[in-house]
């Protein structure tokens, strides 16, 4: 899996990341990803924070995944309560 900054201007309390995921497991419902995929994700987060994808948001964060092409997704992180 590879990630690329897509929109980090934090407009509308949201930032977006372009994700290339050859296995397409990022689009599966939370918890449906294989153990191997989850381990690869953890490893990439430990090795390079820029490659980290967080599908388990905190209580004040919403994560959405949109498919935009073959193996390409937009990961939207929304923080609606970040500030007024």
C-alpha positions in Angstrom: 0.0 0.0 0.0 1.2 3.5 -0.8 -0.2 6.8 0.4 0.0 10.3 -1.1 -1.1 13.6 0.4 -4.2 14.6 -1.6 -5.5 17.7 0.2 -4.0 18.7 3.5 -5.4 22.2 3.7 -7.9 21.1 6.3 -10.8 22.8 4.5 -14.2 22.0 6.0 -12.3 20.3 8.9 -11.3 17.5 6.6 -8.0 16.3 5.1 -7.7 13.7 2.3 -5.1 11.1 1.4 -4.8 9.3 -1.9 -4.2 5.6 -1.2 -3.1 2.9 -3.6 -4.1 -0.5 -2.2 -3.4 -3.4 -4.6 -5.4 -5.8 -2.5 -8.4 -3.5 -2.2 -8.8 -4.5 1.5 -8.9 -0.9 2.6 -12.5 -0.7 1.2 -13.7 -3.6 3.3 -15.8 -2.9 6.4 -13.7 -2.3 9.5 -12.4 -5.6 10.9 -13.0 -7.5 7.6 -9.4 -7.0 6.5 -7.1 -10.0 6.6 -4.6 -10.5 9.5 -1.8 -10.2 6.9 -3.1 -6.9 5.6 -3.4 -5.5 9.1 0.1 -6.6 9.9 1.5 -4.9 6.8 -0.4 -1.7 7.7 1.1 -1.8 11.3 4.5 -2.3 9.9 4.2 0.6 7.4 3.0 2.9 10.2 6.0 2.0 12.4 8.5 2.4 9.6 7.1 5.6 8.0 4.4 7.7 9.5 3.7 9.2 6.1 2.5 5.8 4.9 0.2 5.2 7.8 -3.5 4.8 7.3 -5.8 5.0 10.3 -9.1 3.2 9.8 -9.8 3.3 13.6 -10.6 7.0 14.3 -10.9 8.5 17.7 -14.3 9.6 19.1 -14.2 13.0 17.4 -13.0 11.8 14.0 -14.8 10.3 11.1 -13.0 8.3 8.4 -14.5 7.7 4.9 -13.1 5.6 2.1 -14.1 6.3 -1.6 -12.9 4.3 -4.5 -11.8 6.5 -7.4 -10.2 3.9 -9.7 -8.7 0.5 -9.9 -6.9 0.0 -6.5 -7.0 3.8 -5.8 -9.0 5.3 -3.0 -9.5 8.6 -1.3 -9.3 8.4 2.5 -11.1 11.4 4.0 -10.5 12.2 7.7 -13.0 14.5 9.1 -12.7 16.2 12.5 -16.1 18.0 12.9 -15.5 19.1 16.4 -11.9 20.3 15.9 -12.7 23.9 16.5 -15.8 26.2 16.1 
